[in-house]
Amino acid sequence: MKAVFLCGGIGKRMFPITEDKFLLKFLGKTLLEHQIEQAREAGLSDFVIVGNPANIEEIGQITESLTDVDVRLAVQREPLGIANALESAKDMLDGKPIVVVNPNDVFDGSAYAEITRECRRGTVASYILAYQVNSYFPGGYLVVNEQNELKHIVEKPRRGEEPSNLVNILVHLHTQPGKLLDHIKAVSTASDDVYERALDRMAQDGYGIKAVEYQGFWAVLKYPWQIFTLVDHFLNRVKRSIPPSAEISEKAIIEGNVLIEDGVKVLENAVIRGPCYIGRNSIIGNSVLIRDHCHIGQNCAVGYGTEVKHSYIGDDCWFHSSYIGDSIIGDGCSFGAGTIIANLRFDERNIVTRIGEERVDTGLDKLGAIIGSNCRTGVNVSIMPGVRVGPNSIISSHTCLTQELGANKMIQAEHTYKVVENEVKPAERRIGELRHRLGG
């Protein structure tokens, strides 16, 4: 059985995080590497990964060092959906059963076990993973009969018009991929739901498609703040580990499940409260506080007096005397001293942001900034809750940023000053009284 990972799509809602979602790192490995490891643990060793022209080289670099697996790469020239991705890889499928997976979704290894178990005792053509939701989810909904056999897929219905409470997770097992490709070829539509329409047609033609209900962990990456869910998921599984190569001051405090990588330095009076992850060769400076599910990448310097709370920090970031709360910071960012990221509105309501023309409730009452890669701030910068900053941008000193800043921009605060003669003289008597109280 082959595992087909679909990595050719483009995330349109993740700005200012512009790298492919499956390339985000957790615990020192890309999400793609975690997904391959999990599939391998489930007994899969034969992989076809469908990338696009922009990412296929990096996918190759990641997979060429993997052992005990056979990985073949296919290129999807344009982001035209699942059906087009499978057609791009059709010469590599060999007619064997396939498991089609979206590696941007995170789920437990039990998902593979459940769907393969159902396949072994069933006789239908395809098995698709289904998840029961209690609130609206912007995805595909499944209409099934009493035997959980698929009748119809409704792709992204309007809120309040959901046909069921079962949504489609892209972990699909097809025992007859050739028949699937035939039905894909027969679909005529300009929309990107060719794959779903092909499954509908297969069900109508009597091939049989069964929904397999799954109740384990499942997280999607549609919006950048959903990175927090993945951070919590990975960190809640870590065990305390400090390698011999790490240099930890005797005056530092490390509490709970903190995973520290090789080459890390933790200086005097720093406090790290787990669960947390500190990537290799990072430096945690004097009097730093790191707490509440923080994920800090490699080669970072968290400088004196900085507090980081429940945040995802990329690689090669530098901070000094800053507060970073409930924020997502891309690779290569540098904050000047006194940079403060606010994470709570005065009215304590959920943070709402705009994605394109749509206003989206993040569902979070605490959300700091989301900052793309290679951004800088000057000294004494303030960033308001939920503000997004595009990659390669600069926020100059003494700026209070209250709205989104695009990519490759520089924002400068305009200051006006009035200069007058100084007529204020020091009160010598009060200074003397103060010295007396202080024992001078």
Steps between C-alpha positions, in 0.01 A plus 500: 500500500628845406460820697440800275577832672354807332746789538429696184236741629545864601378631837301815424392578857830465687647848440742619630631140532600452136688170508315177427315376807656152490844665521429663837726352767386339822751351745777552246334316210274616222136402517562289188765297685263446793231380259732257323619359836142449614402325178810282524406400855162397359678261260522716188838517330417585139435873444406721208527869583339748264661843518500810284783661300585736788533241778593173333875557544464559875275196532774299327763630742285399797416152375836396356643447849211281618572132546275193483258674264464525123407853393414606147425862409246636253445862395159665481559788260203710617298499825189346346382284787517141618390339175769677299761403761408132463508524121848653529615187684300237311809338342633426850186338643543158334138403563568410863274622783588854608444715806456864401608739776507874552820544707389845616243333726625347823340186642589200713655187353178321594342658191705268279419202719125564489474552127720199411311281748171596333652426159610149602150402604314688225439462130438855374726700270593783734510595868505861615569629849210690659499723807194606699487875568287704738537833324544633149813391314592656163560173318333203335199335668400138453148372445486129587239229551449286810794278400727807467512454124556824314207652316634848433777749587398863550805720465508808727128560558389831646487530876164362617455288185721208601345171379643297791748523786759282326790677329751357261862446615735440210622159605341292224576138412424398141521132412444570128695819417465432130119522526538820701717655229248394234221678690721806549558515126127483435417803719439822310511813716698823534502485881768333714270229642565247222619240751188529715276483193685187386436335838132591471486343154674184620243463778216546251657244268493241778869472582434568867668760719487470877552773760718384791429705811811618681501644853867570565693825483456705184624850422494692174722785383279743314591815694834598659371509859415130471875441534436532875290183497787308342750648744287388793455154345872440453608657830248303704679184389857603582694364795759694694834469323821700543800365305856508640602752233260763639650757737252575779591748772462375856300817563251426221164334574354238266164359605287225347527334160754713317670355191837666446712419194878477459708812540243704693621748764278614788654785701463615860156568644315381187175313568351247257166343594385207290370367290747682276743430218834674447669430166868421459766767555252751638595731787261585783640812666510635852167554678296365207158343570366238257165342591171342399565289188781688326669360191831672422699402192871451444774766513280747688618751760235592757676789669498655845167563668283358221177316580357255247158351571316235290673591175648335192840644412680404179871446445772769523296753701645762737320683782603732781295634793172419325160351578369244248162355590285255302685586181635329189837628383661384174866420438770765514314765701674751727330718764654812649499552876163592644291336225166405651238280331155545655279191506173605669234754407368740764153342467653148506300395193629263233755636257351551154719536192445548128591228251458653155153651503380280785500591869594187693450439871815323616314346795782625724468767766879506531691544178812708451672577172552272200826607339653365181864412448788749504321785677658755734377739763674800649512584869177561692267365231146398599289260291129465573310167533450296186708726273670327207833612359613384157845351445807721445343802669630748757317679781704802604564616856218636718230379259167368629376268226122460505431355155639252250831578335565342161810320380820690418382818675655741748281699735633809675324694774481877448601689813466873568683683776484846655824635644482772771737649755539291815368699798469203734750498786567202726345514844810472718304458826304202367812340360660535844200343672510208256869442566435506873224234469732285293769528763729722293 
